[in-house]
Amino acid sequence: LPVIPVSTLAAVAQAAFDAFGHQNIAVAMDARMDEIYAGCFQVKGGFVTLIDEEKVCTAKHFFPANAEKWLGAGNGWQVYAEMLQANFFEQLIDQQADIYPGAATILKLAEQFYRRGEFVSADKALPVYLRNNVAKKKAQQG
């Protein structure tokens, strides 16, 4: 059977779109160690699409991917509210820190990815870690 990779950030963005209907979703999840997992998503045909790249960074390095209005989603918007609100300034429509994807949201994305041929064979499936070296201090991570 094929494996369909679904990112947690994409799942949070899809859950936010499904709940609130905003077309641009900036996801920030607390990654601990004063960092966030972050990604900007745009809705196309009812499904979220990653605009730039998913990354791990400090909140002060996460900005809107374009000049449009954004919904902030994910618990990073609560933990790092002041910095993220400053970065998104007048482009921030609202923020919803308590958005978590359920199995139905992940399945919805997986079905869409499958239709587009975005899957791999089980023997080629690998997890993607935005932060590979969690045991090392931030200065040592590469």
C-alpha positions as CSV (number, residue, x, y, z in Angstrom):
1,L,0.0,0.0,0.0
2,P,1.3,3.5,-0.7
3,V,2.1,5.9,2.1
4,I,0.6,9.4,1.9
5,P,2.6,11.9,3.9
6,V,0.5,14.6,5.6
7,S,2.4,17.3,7.5
8,T,1.1,18.4,10.9
9,L,1.3,22.0,9.9
10,A,-0.8,21.4,6.8
11,A,-3.3,19.5,8.9
12,V,-3.6,22.5,11.3
13,A,-4.0,24.9,8.4
14,Q,-6.7,22.7,6.8
15,A,-8.5,22.5,10.2
16,A,-8.3,26.3,10.5
17,F,-9.7,26.8,6.9
18,D,-12.5,24.3,7.5
19,A,-13.5,26.1,10.8
20,F,-13.1,29.7,9.7
21,G,-12.9,29.9,5.9
22,H,-9.9,32.2,5.6
23,Q,-7.8,31.8,2.5
24,N,-4.4,32.4,4.0
25,I,-3.3,30.6,7.1
26,A,0.0,31.1,9.0
27,V,0.6,28.1,11.2
28,A,2.9,28.5,14.2
29,M,3.3,25.5,16.6
30,D,5.4,25.7,19.7
31,A,8.6,23.7,19.1
32,R,10.0,24.5,22.6
33,M,13.5,25.8,23.0
34,D,12.2,29.3,22.1
35,E,11.3,28.2,18.5
36,I,8.3,27.4,16.4
37,Y,7.4,25.1,13.6
38,A,6.0,27.4,11.0
39,G,4.5,27.5,7.5
40,C,2.3,29.7,5.4
41,F,-0.6,28.1,3.5
42,Q,-3.0,29.3,0.9
43,V,-6.3,27.6,0.1
44,K,-6.9,26.4,-3.5
45,G,-10.0,24.5,-4.4
46,G,-10.9,24.0,-0.7
47,F,-7.5,22.5,0.2
48,V,-4.4,24.2,1.8
49,T,-1.2,24.4,-0.2
50,L,2.2,25.3,1.3
51,I,3.4,28.7,-0.1
52,D,7.0,28.7,0.9
53,E,8.5,26.0,3.1
54,E,7.9,24.5,6.5
55,K,10.6,25.4,8.9
56,V,11.7,25.6,12.5
57,C,12.7,29.1,13.5
58,T,12.3,31.7,16.3
59,A,9.0,33.6,16.3
60,K,10.9,36.8,15.3
61,H,11.8,35.1,12.0
62,F,8.3,34.2,10.9
63,F,6.6,36.7,8.6
64,P,3.7,36.7,6.1
65,A,4.5,35.0,2.8
66,N,2.8,37.8,0.9
67,A,0.9,41.1,1.3
68,E,-2.5,39.5,1.9
69,K,-4.5,39.1,5.1
70,W,-3.7,36.1,7.3
71,L,-5.3,34.0,10.0
72,G,-2.8,32.8,12.6
73,A,-3.4,29.2,13.7
74,G,-1.6,26.9,16.2
75,N,-0.5,27.1,19.7
76,G,2.6,29.2,18.8
77,W,0.2,32.1,18.4
78,Q,-0.5,31.9,22.1
79,V,3.0,31.2,23.3
80,Y,4.7,33.8,21.1
81,A,1.7,36.1,20.6
82,E,3.4,39.4,21.0
83,M,6.2,38.7,18.5
84,L,4.0,37.1,15.9
85,Q,1.4,39.8,16.1
86,A,4.2,42.4,15.6
87,N,5.5,40.4,12.6
88,F,2.1,40.1,10.9
89,F,1.0,43.5,12.2
90,E,-1.9,44.9,10.0
91,Q,-2.1,41.7,7.9
92,L,-3.4,39.6,10.8
93,I,-7.1,39.0,10.6
94,D,-7.4,36.9,13.7
95,Q,-5.5,34.2,15.5
96,Q,-6.8,30.8,16.7
97,A,-4.3,29.1,19.0
98,D,-6.5,26.2,19.9
99,I,-6.7,24.6,16.4
100,Y,-5.8,21.0,16.3
101,P,-6.4,18.6,13.4
102,G,-8.5,15.5,13.8
103,A,-8.3,12.3,11.9
104,A,-11.0,13.4,9.5
105,T,-8.9,16.5,8.5
106,I,-5.8,14.4,7.9
107,L,-7.9,11.9,5.8
108,K,-9.3,14.8,3.8
109,L,-5.8,16.0,2.9
110,A,-4.5,12.4,2.3
111,E,-7.3,11.8,-0.2
112,Q,-6.4,15.0,-2.1
113,F,-2.7,14.1,-2.1
114,Y,-3.5,10.6,-3.3
115,R,-5.6,12.0,-6.2
116,R,-2.6,14.2,-7.2
117,G,-0.2,11.3,-7.0
118,E,1.6,12.6,-4.0
119,F,2.4,9.3,-2.3
120,V,5.4,7.0,-2.0
121,S,5.8,3.2,-1.7
122,A,6.0,2.0,1.9
123,D,9.7,1.0,1.5
124,K,10.6,4.7,0.6
125,A,8.5,6.3,3.3
126,L,10.6,8.4,5.7
127,P,9.6,10.8,8.4
128,V,10.4,14.5,7.9
129,Y,11.8,16.2,10.9
130,L,12.1,20.0,10.7
131,R,14.5,19.8,13.7
132,N,16.7,16.8,13.4
133,N,19.1,17.4,16.3
134,V,16.8,17.9,19.3
135,A,19.5,16.6,21.7
136,K,21.9,19.3,20.7
137,K,21.8,22.9,21.8
138,K,20.5,25.4,19.3
139,A,23.9,26.7,18.4
140,Q,25.0,23.2,17.5
141,Q,22.1,22.3,15.3
142,G,22.7,22.4,11.6
